[in-house]
């Protein structure tokens, strides 16, 4: 499979949040007002101005000592993005796929779509809308950097080598090789997204210990019941408008 991909090895992540800051700096995003909400994770969630977030979880280990789980969260750049399917009717051209990298990109045309529909279509709960404008944002895979021979800002700044980026096929091989290396230490380790995403996470333990959406099954080609009903509803609305226009012309 052509295009690019990220490989994120959470066994090497220290939760330093360097990638989180680098993302904001490169994309010229403003700081997010934070508050003490009982976790080192800050800000609390992704937002229109926060494309990447290190999620923190703490669980008790087998020796009854706390163990940190760090999860770098961002758009997974699905090979077949459900959000694109959701936007096609109301906002054609609102979501595009970069031909060189495979990155899923949002354009200003997406403003015509209902933000709730786009968010609901994403199995990883990634897209965020700007209040009052309808514009939506998320990770862009730093296509402006990548298409000029540079690494994404988050990958470039990672001090431990937890993040890698390159041709998708090479990242798949790297992820599988690394999984074999850590299995003896982390028997429950697994790699997510090798079949249908462009962001792979090597997890040392069960995905749910990291984050609710750390690993999610994507419905292959097709649509769920909610999306199907929405499309039928949109079609009926269009027919109704056309009928009203014809009725006025005739009368």
N, C-alpha and C positions, 0 to 999 in steps of 0.2 A: 504494500500500500504506500503510495507516494505522500508527500507533504512532510510536515514537521510534527514533533511531539515533545512533551516534557516528561522526564522521569524523576519523581520525587521520592527519595529514600528517607522515610521518617525515622529510621534507626540512627541516622546521622544528624537529624534536626535537633538543635538545642533550644529552639524557641526564642532566638535572639531578635527576631522580627526585622532583621536587616532587609529582607526581601520586601516586606510590607512597606517600609519607608522608601526603598528604592523605587517601588512602583509609583508611589505618590509623587516622588521627585521627578521622575521621567515624564509622567503624564500631567504634571503641573496641577495636581489635585490639592485642594485645601485640606488643612487638618480637620479632624472630626472631634467635636467636643465630647469628652468622655467623663465618666464618673466612677466612683468606687462601687461596684455592684457585686463584690464578693469573689472576684476572679482576677487573675493576672491578665486574662484575655482582654485586650482593649484595642480598638473600640469593641463594643459588645457584638456587633454583627457587620456584615457587608452593607454598603450603602451606595448611593449614586456617586459618592466621592471616594469610596474605598473598594478597589477591585480585588485586593488580595488581603487575606486575614489569617493569622496564625491562631488556630483554635486550641484552647488549653483544656485538658481533662485530667483529673487526678483519681486514681483507683488504688486500692490496697493490693500489694503484690503477695505472692505465696509466703513470703517471710514476714507478712503483716506490717510491711513498711510501704509508705506511699510511693507510687510510681507515676511519673508524668507521661502524658500522651500528647504530643504536638502534631497538629494536622494543618498543613498549609492549604487553605481553601481558596479556590478560584474557579472560573469557568473551565469546564472540561473540554470544550471545543469538540463536541460530539461529531463523529464522522457523518452521521445522519441526524442533524439537530432537530429535535421536536419543536423547538421555538420557531424555527423557520417555517415549519408546516403550519403552526398556529397563526403566523403573520401573513401568510400568502393571500388570504381573502381580503382583509382590511387594509393591509399595507404592503403591496407587492414591491419588492426591492428594499424593504425595510431591514431585512436581514440577508446578508450575502456571505458567500464562502470565498475566501482569498484563494486564487488559483495556484499560487506558489507554495503556500504553507498549509492550506486547509483550515486556517483560522476562521472562526465564526465571528462576523463583524456586524455591529448594529449601525445603521445609517439614520439620518434625520427623518427619512420617510417613515420610520417605525413609529413616529409620533401619531400617525393616523390609526394605529392599532390600539386596542384596549390593553393597558399595562397588565391588568389582572390576568388576561388570557395568556400573555407571554410568560408571566411568572408561573402560572399554573402548569404550563406545558413543560417547563424545565424540571426534570426529575431530581436535580441537585439544588433547587431553590436558590439560583444565582442572580437572575436579572433584578435590577433595582431601578425604580422610576424616580425622576426628580419631581418633587411636589409642585403642583401648579403649572407645569409645562407639558407633561406627557412624554418628555424625552427619557430614554432608558440607557443604561450603561452597564459595562462589565469589563473583564479582562479582554484585551485586544491581541494577546500573544506578542505584543510589541512589534507588530508587523512592519512599522516604519523602521525599526532597528534591524529586524531579521532580514528584510528585503534589501538592506544595505550591508549585509555581511556581519552584523553585530548580534550578540546574544541578547535575549530578553533581559531587561534591567534586573529583575529578581534573581535570575540565574547568575548573572555577572557578579552580583554582590554577595552571594552566599559564601560564608567563610569556611564552612565544613564540607563543601562538596555534596550537600544533600540534594541539590537540584542540578539536573543535567538537561540539555536540550540539543536536538539535532534531527536528522532524518528519522522518520517514524520507525522504519524497519530496524535501524541501529539501536534506537531507544528500547524497542521490544526485546532485542537480544541482550542488551545491557541489563534490563529489568529481570529477565529470566536467569541470567548468570548470577546477578546479585542475590536473587531469591535463594538460589542453591547454596550460596556462601553463608547465608544467615540462618538457614533452617536448623542447624545443629543447636544454635543458641536460642532461636525463637521458633519452636516447633509449629506454632499456629500462624506463622507468617504467610502472607499472600500478597499478590500484586493485583490491583484493580485496573479495569479499563483496557486491557490489552486487545480486546476484540473490536471495540466500538468507540473508543475515546482517543483524544490526543494529549491527555494528561493521565499518567499512570502513577499510582501511589503504592509504594512498598510499605505495608503495614506489619508491624511485629506481632500484633494480636488481633482479636476479632474487631471488625470495622466499627461496630456499635460502641466500642470503648473509646473510639476517637471522636466520632460525630455521627449524628443521625443520618446524614447524607454522605458519609464517607464512601459507601459502596451501594449503588442502586442499580437494579436491573432496568435497562431501557427497552421499551416495547419496540420490537423490530418493525420496520416498514408498515405503516398503518396508523390507526388512530384509536384512542380509547373511546369509551361510550360518551364521555362528556364532550370531547372534541367533535365527535360525529354529530351529536345533537346540536352543538353550536353551529356547525356548518350547515345543517339542515335549516336551522332557524334563520341564519343569514340569507340563505337562498330564498326562503319564503318571504323575507322582508324585501329582498330585491324584486321578486315577482310582484309583490303588492305595490311597490313604488311604480313599476312599469305599467301595471294595470291602471293605476290612478292617472298616469300621464296620458295613456291611450284614451281613457274615459273622458278626460278633459278635452282632448283633441276632437273626439267624436261628437261630444255634446256642444 
